[in-house]
Amino acid sequence: MLPCLDEAGALPWVLERIPPGARAVVVDNGSTDGSVELARAADAFVIGCEQRGYGAACHAGLLAASAEYVAVCDCDASVDPGQAMVMLDVLRAGADLAVARRRSPRGTMPVHARVANLELARRVRRRTGAPLRDIGPLRVARRLSLLDLGLADRRSGYPVETVVRAADAGWTIVNVDVAYLPRTGRSKVTGTLRGTVQAVRDMSAVLAR
């Protein structure tokens, strides 16, 4: 699933790297830059999500998907979706949820975002006991199992809620190293200090529940 809000600059790169045999589900969250037309031209399955929010788009994609395993991947060209296949192998070896750990040269991610991610991972480890060093923008799990978690957050807290509820359900959760690239375009979250602070608030609210 590819939550998408005005990612026309990155979308072709992402769709070209969808693994053979997988289906791209592009969830449009109100794009006005031609992202929808690009996705359809690339034969992606496109659905709309009127409710704004990263979690809303992710969950709409989860409901629309039909495969046994699903991957949620940011649509900004910072992560090659083909790396989901390595994570899928981890699931088939016995894990229940694979979460990307971003590996990149220093400077790829803004300093304020890097610091926020380190602190978030520390808090998630303390809350769940899961040995995670990052809650990255690529996650793979079984679709029906994710639906059974009853995920409710529809904002930036969705990835953290996924980990928290999975841990509470006794899942085996692992980090998998993935290459992280400079994103295409400005991030709606880490592109500004304000966006990062809001995302941290959303995620903190999930951890406090």
N, C-alpha and C positions, 0 to 999 in steps of 0.2 A: 504494500500500500504506500502511495506517495502523496502525502498531504501537500497541497499546492496553493500558494497565494502569490500571484505575480512572479513566476519563476521562468518566464520565457527565455531568459538568457542561459539558464542552466538545463532546462528540461530536455532538449535534444540530446545533450551529452549523457544525461541520466538514462533516458529511454534506450539509447544505443547499447547500454551496458546491462540491460536486463538479461539474466541468464537464459539460455535456451530451455524451453519447456515451461518457463514461468510466465505468468500473465501480469502485466502492469495495470494496477488499479489506481488511476489518478483521481484524487478527491479534490475537486476545485472548491476553494473556500471564499470565492468572490473575486477571482482574478479579472483584471480589466486590461491586461497587456498582451492578450492573444495566446496565453498559455493553453487554454482549452482547445483552440484550433490546432495548435502545434501537437498536442497530445492525440487528438483524433486523427491527424494526418499521419501519425506514427503508429496507428492502429492500436493505441492503448484503450482500455476500457475506462471511460470517463464518467464519473458521477458528480453531482453537485451536493454541497453541504451548506445550507443557508445559515445555520448557526455558526457564528464566528468563533474561532478558537482552535488551537492546535489539537487539543484532545477531542474536540467535536469532529474534526476532519479525520483523525486517526480512527475513531470509533465508527464513523460512517463507513470507512473503508473496510473495517473488520466485519461489519454487518453485511456488506456487499460482496465480500470475497467468498470463495467456495472451496478453496484448496485445503488440504489437511494441515499444511504448514503455511504460515504467513510471515512476511517480513514487513516491518515498518521502517521506512527509510526517508530521511529528509531529502527534499527535492532541489537542493541548492548546489549540487555537484561537489560537495565537500567529502562525500563518501561514494565510492563505486559500489552500486547495488550488487555487483557480481560477488562481492565479498560475503554476501549472505550464504553462499554455498558452503563456505568453510564453517560458518555458524550452524548450518543445517547438519553438517557431519557431527558436530558436537552434540546436537540434540539426539541424533540417531545413535550416538554412543552412550546415551543415558541421561543427559541433562534435560531439564524442562524449559528453561528460558536462557537464551544466549543474548548478552548485551554487549554492544561494541565498547571497546576501550580505545580511544583515539590515540594514535601514535603519529607524531608529526614533528618537523623541525621547529625549534623555538621561534616564535614570532608569527606562526600561522594563525594562532588564536589570540585575540586581544588579551592583554594581561588581566584586565578585570574579569573577563570570562573564565580564564584559566584558574584564577584564584577562587572564583565562585564555584567552579566545578569540583575543585579539590575539597572545598568545605562541604559541598553537597554530598559528595561520595563518602566523606567521613561520617556525616550524620546518618546517611543511609546504612552504612555498616553498623553503626551503633544501634540503630532502630531495628534492623533485620538480622544481623549476624552474617549476611551474605558477603563474601569476600570480593567486593567490588571496588575498583579504583576509579571508575568513570561510569556515568549513565549516558552513553553515547547515542548518536542519532540513527542507530541501526539496531533493531531488536528482532529476534526470531523465536517463534513458539508455535505450538499447535493452536489452530484457530478456535476450536471448540473449548479447549482448556482456557483460553483467554476470555471467551465469552462467559464461562462459568465463574470467573473472578468478580463479575458484576462491577466493572470499572465505571466510576461515576464522574470523575473530573473531566471537564471539557476545555480546560485552559492549558497552561504550560506544566501543570502538575501531573499530567497524564503518564509520562514515562516513569516518574517516581511512584505513582500509585500502582502502576503495573508491577514494579519490583516489590513494593510493600505488601500488596495483596498476595502476590505469588509466594513470598517468604512466609506469610501467615498461613498459607495453604500447604506449606511443607515442600514446596518445589525446590529442586536443585537448580541454582542460578549461577551462571559463570560469565566472567568477562572474556571476550575474545578480541585480541589485538587486531585493529584494522588501520589501514593507512588513511590519514586525514589530510585533506587538501585545502588550500585557500578557497573559500566559497565564492560562487559567482553572484555578484550583486551584494547589496547590503542586507545583513541579517535583521529580521524583525525583532530578535531578542538580543543577541550579543553585539549587534551593530551599534548600540547605544548603552550608556551606563543606566539610563532609565529603564530600557527594555530588560537589561540583565537583572536589575533590582526587582522589577515586577515578576519576572520568572522565578526568582529566588523566593519571593513572597508566596507565589502559587504553590511551589514545591514544599515550602516550609509548612503551609497550611495542610498539605497532605500528610506530612510527617507528624503533625500535631494531633491528628485525629485519633 
